[in-house]
Amino acid sequence: MHNITVLGAGYMGSAITFPLADNGNKVNLWGTWLDDSLIESSLKGFHPKLKKPLPEKVNLYYWQDMGPALEDSEIIFFGITSEGFVNVFKMLLEHLNPKKDYYFFKLTKGLVEYNNEIVRASEAANDMFANKFPDKIFSLATIAGPVRANDLSHRMPSASVYGISDEKLRIILPDFSTDYYRIFPSSDLKGVEICSTFKNIYAIAAGFCDGIYKKENIGLYYNTVSFIFNQSVVEMAKIIRMSGCSQETVYDLAGVGDLHVTSTTGRNRRYGEMVGSGIDGETAFKKLVEEGEYGEGYIALKLAIPWLSNLGNEAGAKDFIKNELPLLDTLRNVVYGNCEPVSEFKKLIMKLGC
């Protein structure tokens, strides 16, 4: 049995408590200052996002109680949004015991802004940890799908990829796995993390199809969705290659698998549908937030373009995005350039193929 603290009481942070608790681990769930209503409702026996009670053995903590929530834990899961990740990790460091060894498991998807740069969340965490504990090894796993939180909380068979930083983490993984939650370790932590970022972006494109075609052509645009899905995979593979990661990661669960589930259901697909129907990108994002939802793909798209530019010279990166990543370029034009979705989508279709 392990003592585990999960940070973040939203969808995935709460859903992961099910396999962790089912394995007999002691599980603490800590909510951020944005999660007070989730913790309060869960204490009364009902998680409002998952629409069901959390496991009985899960201990719940408000944001002011991070210290008690972490006191006995050596394993820490992050279910924090990308925007909040850096601040919560800084808070966490103030409560860690320098005499203990910790293992970190990151459910957070997306890039982060850190020290005036755009980096992968694991890079920011590694730097912060090294500055605080220069003599300690930073052990972290990045967790990818394809796992939908609601399905997992109902104990439906699910598979998840854990990109691991060192082999010590591989030994712990069976203590999280159940007959319904199967874990596949990968040594390509960077590739897993990049896939989990860009699948949220490209899932917006599947939503575009719904926004543009559903009203007048319901049930008649499966060809289009498949066409766009394939282009998403092609572009993710190019990004992975440009990043020096394994192509196998793209074509496995962390890439194609996670992209599929995110494109067929979830907040990023819904966000894309709203934008495809004519709502501007910022307004659509704010509407989701007002409803208690969070479209990670919106933030990831904003950060992805400058992040890609940092992989090479800026001018070359712009040409690469325009010529080699036309779907990503279209998403940027519509979401952040306020271009008209239908016309941009038609331009995209004409660019692809012969």
Buried (B, 14 or more C-beta within 10 A) or exposed (E): EBBBBBBBBBBBBBBBBBBBBBBEBBBBBBBBEBBBEBBEBBEEEEBEBBEBBBBEEBBBBBBEBBEBBBEEBBBBBBBBBBBBBBEBBEBBBEBBEEEEEBBBBBBBBBBBBBEEEBBBBBBBBBBBBEEBBEEBEBBBBBBBBBBBBBBBBBBEEBBBBBBBBBEEBBEBBEBBBBEBBEBBBBBBBBBBBBBBBBBBBBBBBBBBBBBBBBEEEEEEBEEBBEBBBEBBBBBBBBBBEBBEBBBEBBBBBBBBBBBBBBBBBBBBBBBBBBBBBEBBBEEBBEBBEEEEBBBBBBBBBBBBBBBBBEEEEEEEBBEBBEEBBBBBBBBBBBBBEEBEBBEBBEBBBEBEEE
